[in-house]
Amino acid sequence: MFTLLTGLHGRGHSMHLVCQPRSLLEKRARDAGISVYQMAIRSEAGLLSLFRLMVVLRKVRPQILAFNTPRAVIAGNLASRFSAVQARIIFRRVSFPLRNNPLTRMKYRLGIDCIVAISESIRSQLLARGIPPGLIRIIYEGMDLAHYPKRNGPAYRPGTPVVIGTIAHLSSEKGINHLIEAASLIPDAASRMRFVVVGDGSLRRELEQQVRAANLENCFQFAGFQENTRDYLTSFDIFVLPSLSEGLSSSILSAMASSLPVVATRVGGIPELVHQGDNGLLVPPADPPALAQALQCLAENPAERLRMGQRGRARMESEFTLERKIEETERLCYSLVQQP
């Protein structure tokens, strides 16, 4: 969302952000010159949130109101009826199915002009909950490739461990516990490989205990949350993401931009990014033996890692650029405000 916000701002559009106070997003948006309004929306239909959003919208008078989290949709939709908003967009970036109840169906249909899904997988979930096909538009995520230099040669260093890294929130749906179990199944993993987990979350302590129980402390590093992950990506030889659920992984996009081969699970929108045998390997979710086999296969084949990494970078350059994402979103916005 931040890259879309700043990208449209850079193209001359007046952008305004309502977000949680004292958040990283707020700080980054202010630093980028975006108008920011602090607001903690604690209830989907809270009267206080409705009133405060009405005040902001009457002041800003936007042509388009875009929702990036579901909690703000009802209050924001109602508040927009008291200002000059011409169109309302919901951006759907997560792969969790919509709740199957009348309130959710109303929220995602009544008064909404478009729902932007970031993957075909998310579009299918919306359709399964009765969202009309004409209301959904797919706009894939994109990356600013200028921040990710190409890798033109193998990063493999003879005699050193192969670095297998991931960037993920440490929650159950990311499946990091299956990665630890997979590592325990690889012969001599502690001496031949090093695993780097970038990210934080409620399961960190539990995962660290699992590493100790498996006697893998010498080859696992928990790096915690990092605002800038590019230095870590350049140190990886293989990127892994064992998710149980995924919309369209921004960390996989970053890995592909960094010319890394990807080992990931066949869930959600991941197969739309990782093509089996082309830019990575796909395994079933919650299957540590299959994950271990895929990691071992690439760890033992530096030439194949290089080929897959370069193929992933080529896909990014042709299909997942930030410029394409911004242009497609801009065209959608123009089409909505120009409707009779």
C-alpha positions, 0 to 999 in steps of 0.5 A: 500500500505504501508504494502505491500511495507514494507512486500515485503521489509522485504522478501528481495525485493528491493523496491522503492517508487515514491510519493508526497513530504512531505506526511505521506506516504513518511515519513513512507516509509523513516522510514522503510528503503524504497528508496523514490523519491519525485514527484508531478504528476499533469497531467496524460500525462505531459512531465515533469512527463514523463521525471522525471519518466524516470530518476528514472526508468533508475536509479533504473532499476526495474523488475516490475513497480506498479501503485497505483494511476491512475494519474501516469499510462500513464506517468509511462507506457511510461517512462518504455519503456526506461528502463528494466521494465519487467511487469507493474501492476495497483493496483485498490483499489477504487470502483468508476467505470472507466470512459467510454472513449477511453483514460481510456480503453487504459490506463488500457489495453495497455502495462499493464500486470495485474490489481490487484483488492482488491475485487470481486466488483471492479473486476466486475466494471473493467469487465463492462468497457471492461477490459479482465478477464485474465488481472484481479487478485483479491488479498484481503487486509490483516492486521497484526493481531499482532497489534490487540489483541483478545477481549475475553470478552464483553467490555460492562460496565453496566451503561455506554453508548454503544460506537459506532465508525467509522473511515472514511474520512469525504467525501460524499461517507462515508455517515456519515450524514446518521449515524447522522440522524440514531442517531436522530431516536434512542430513548434516544440515547444521554443518552444510546449511544456515537458516535465517528467519527475518521477522517477528511475531507471537510465535517467535519464542515457541519457534526458538524452543523448537530449534533448540529441541531439534539441536539446530541452534548452530544453524538457525538465526532469528534476526527479528523485524527489519525495516530494510530487508534487502541486505539480508536478501543479498546474503541468501542463496535460497529463499523459502516460504512454507506458508499455509495460506498466502495472498500474493507474497511480497517477500517472494516478490522481493526474493525474485527481484533479488534473483533468488530461487524460491522454495515455497508451498503450493497455496493461495497466490504463490503458484502465480509467482513461482512456476515449478522448475522455472524460478523455483520449486513448489511443495505441498503445505505442511509437508516437511519431508517434501520441503526438506527434499526441495531445499536439499536439491537446490542446496546441492546444485548452485548452477540450478539456483543461478538459473532459477534466480535469473528466471525469477528476476526476468519474470519480475521485469516483465510482469511485476514492476511497480510502474505497471501496478501504479499505472493499472491502478491509476487507469482504474481510478480514472475509469471510475470517476469518469463513469456517467 
